Amino acid sequence: MKLFSFFNSSASYRVRIALALKGIDYQTEGVNIRAGEQYHAKYLQHNPVGVVPTLIDDSGDAIGQSLAIIDYLDRRFPAPLLLPQEARLRAQVLEIALAIACDIHPVNNMRILRYLTDELQVSESQKKSWYAHWIKVGLSAVERLLEQSNSGNYCVGEQVTLADCCLIPQWANALRMGCDLSDYPRCQRIYQHCNTLPAFIAAAPENQPDVIPA
């Protein structure tokens, strides 16, 4: 398998965690989204949306969108299962994962931030305020969802799920952007615990072959 990825793309990070948890061998091909490589014609043949990640499976088929990729991996390689089979647990995992992947991430990703600065001409401080606002709104909701799920070291239950695969990259990006995260102790506990696990360490941005030094 081959994963088209960018080292600090949170969507790519989610998929790298899932691949590492399942012990799947794959090749990484870096796509520098800062330089616009996701819009090159060759890449758009794999992913018409022009975003990362894209997974090329062992049959040569291309799959885009991180949650679709992880669902595909879960069905092909069910150990460990990242989406529980029991209906209520599955719903809890999806509720948390989608609160991050659909509510926080889309308004704070790079193409949105660039539109704010390049097209709407907002200042750097205004851009950071935008980012911090949506982190506060989103993680406040996630923290309440974690209270409902009685989270411990993981978002739901006693093992890693899709929810953790989404939370850790989002938290890492919020840290990188200098957000105040002191109001989310459950999120922080999960982040700190998961980052002791080999799969999360292997998937971390700083450990990727396409990492760009700060």
C-alpha positions in Angstrom: 0.0 0.0 0.0 1.0 3.6 -0.5 -0.1 6.6 1.5 0.0 10.1 0.0 0.4 12.2 3.1 1.7 15.5 4.5 3.6 15.3 7.8 1.4 17.7 9.9 -1.9 17.3 8.1 -4.2 16.1 10.9 -6.2 14.0 8.4 -3.1 12.2 7.2 -2.0 11.8 10.9 -5.3 10.0 11.6 -4.7 7.4 8.9 -1.1 6.9 9.9 -2.2 6.1 13.4 -4.7 3.5 12.1 -2.1 1.9 9.8 0.4 1.7 12.7 -2.2 0.3 15.1 -3.0 -2.5 12.6 0.6 -3.2 11.8 0.1 -2.6 8.0 3.2 -2.1 5.9 3.0 0.8 3.5 5.0 3.3 1.6 4.7 7.1 2.2 4.8 9.6 -0.6 4.9 13.1 0.7 2.6 15.7 -0.8 3.7 19.2 0.2 0.3 21.0 0.6 2.1 24.2 1.6 3.6 24.2 -1.9 0.3 23.3 -3.6 1.4 19.8 -4.7 -2.1 18.5 -3.9 -3.4 20.4 -7.0 -0.9 18.9 -9.4 -2.6 17.0 -12.3 -0.9 13.7 -11.4 -2.1 13.8 -7.8 -5.6 14.9 -8.8 -5.9 11.7 -10.8 -5.7 9.8 -7.5 -7.8 12.3 -5.5 -10.0 14.7 -7.5 -10.8 16.7 -4.3 -7.2 17.8 -4.1 -6.6 17.0 -0.4 -4.5 14.6 1.6 -4.5 11.8 2.5 -5.0 9.3 -0.3 -4.4 5.6 0.1 -3.5 3.4 -2.8 -4.4 -0.2 -1.8 -2.7 -3.3 -2.9 -5.0 -3.6 -5.9 -4.1 -0.2 -7.1 -7.4 1.5 -6.2 -7.3 5.0 -4.7 -9.3 6.0 -1.6 -9.5 9.5 -0.3 -10.9 11.1 2.9 -9.4 9.9 6.1 -12.6 8.5 7.7 -13.4 6.5 4.6 -9.8 5.2 4.5 -10.0 4.1 8.2 -13.4 2.5 7.7 -11.9 0.5 4.7 -8.9 -0.5 6.8 -11.2 -1.6 9.6 -13.2 -3.9 7.3 -10.1 -5.4 5.7 -7.9 -5.6 8.8 -10.3 -5.8 11.8 -7.6 -6.2 14.5 -7.8 -4.0 16.3 -11.2 -2.8 15.5 -11.4 1.0 15.6 -15.2 1.2 15.2 -16.9 -1.0 17.8 -19.6 -3.4 16.6 -21.9 -2.8 19.6 -24.4 -0.1 18.5 -24.2 2.3 21.4 -20.4 2.2 21.6 -20.1 2.7 17.9 -22.4 5.7 18.0 -20.4 7.2 20.9 -17.1 6.8 18.9 -18.6 8.3 15.8 -20.1 11.2 17.6 -16.8 12.2 19.1 -14.8 11.5 15.9 -17.3 13.5 13.7 -17.4 16.4 16.2 -13.7 16.7 15.5 -13.4 15.7 11.8 -16.6 17.5 10.6 -17.0 20.4 13.0 -13.5 21.5 14.2 -11.1 20.5 11.4 -12.9 21.8 8.3 -13.0 25.5 9.5 -9.4 25.4 10.7 -7.5 23.6 8.0 -4.8 25.2 5.9 -6.9 26.1 2.9 -9.4 27.9 5.0 -6.7 29.8 6.9 -5.0 30.7 3.6 -8.3 32.0 2.2 -8.7 34.2 5.3 -5.3 35.7 4.8 -4.8 35.7 1.1 -8.4 36.6 -0.1 -10.0 38.3 2.8 -6.8 40.0 4.0 -7.3 39.3 7.7 -4.3 40.0 9.9 -2.2 37.3 11.5 -3.7 38.0 14.9 -7.3 37.8 13.5 -6.4 34.5 11.9 -5.2 33.1 15.2 -8.3 34.4 16.9 -10.4 32.6 14.3 -8.5 29.4 14.9 -8.6 29.6 18.7 -12.4 30.4 18.6 -13.3 27.2 16.8 -10.9 25.2 18.9 -12.7 26.5 22.0 -16.1 25.8 20.6 -15.2 22.4 19.3 -13.1 21.0 22.2 -15.6 22.3 24.8 -18.2 20.1 23.1 -15.8 17.2 22.8 -14.9 17.5 26.5 -18.6 17.2 27.4 -18.9 14.2 25.1 -16.0 12.6 26.9 -17.8 13.2 30.2 -20.8 11.3 28.8 -18.6 8.4 27.7 -16.9 8.3 31.0 -13.5 8.5 29.3 -10.3 7.4 30.9 -7.1 6.9 28.9 -9.2 6.6 25.8 -12.2 8.4 24.4 -14.6 5.5 24.7 -13.9 2.2 26.6 -10.6 0.6 27.3 -8.9 0.6 23.9 -8.1 2.9 21.0 -10.9 3.8 18.7 -11.5 6.1 15.7 -12.3 8.8 18.2 -8.7 8.7 19.6 -7.3 8.7 16.0 -9.1 12.0 15.4 -8.5 13.6 18.8 -4.8 13.3 19.0 -4.0 15.0 15.7 -6.4 17.8 16.4 -5.0 18.4 19.9 -1.4 18.4 18.4 -2.4 21.1 15.9 -4.1 23.2 18.5 -0.9 23.0 20.6 1.2 24.0 17.5 -1.1 27.0 17.0 -0.6 28.1 20.6 -4.2 27.6 21.8 -5.1 27.6 25.5 -6.1 24.0 26.2 -6.3 24.2 30.0 -10.1 23.7 30.1 -10.1 20.2 28.6 -8.5 17.8 31.1 -10.1 14.7 29.7 -8.8 15.5 26.2 -5.4 16.2 27.7 -5.3 12.9 29.6 -6.1 11.0 26.4 -3.5 12.9 24.4 -0.8 12.3 27.0 -1.6 8.6 27.3 -1.9 7.8 23.6 1.4 9.5 22.9 3.1 6.9 25.0 1.9 4.1 22.6 4.2 2.9 19.8 1.6 3.4 17.1 1.0 7.0 18.0 4.7 7.7 18.3 5.4 6.2 14.8 2.5 8.3 13.3 3.6 11.6 14.8 4.4 14.4 12.4 8.0 14.8 13.6 8.7 11.1 12.7 7.6 11.3 9.1 10.0 11.1 6.1 8.6 14.3 4.6 8.9 16.4 7.8 9.8 20.0 7.1 12.0 21.4 9.9 10.4 24.3 11.8 
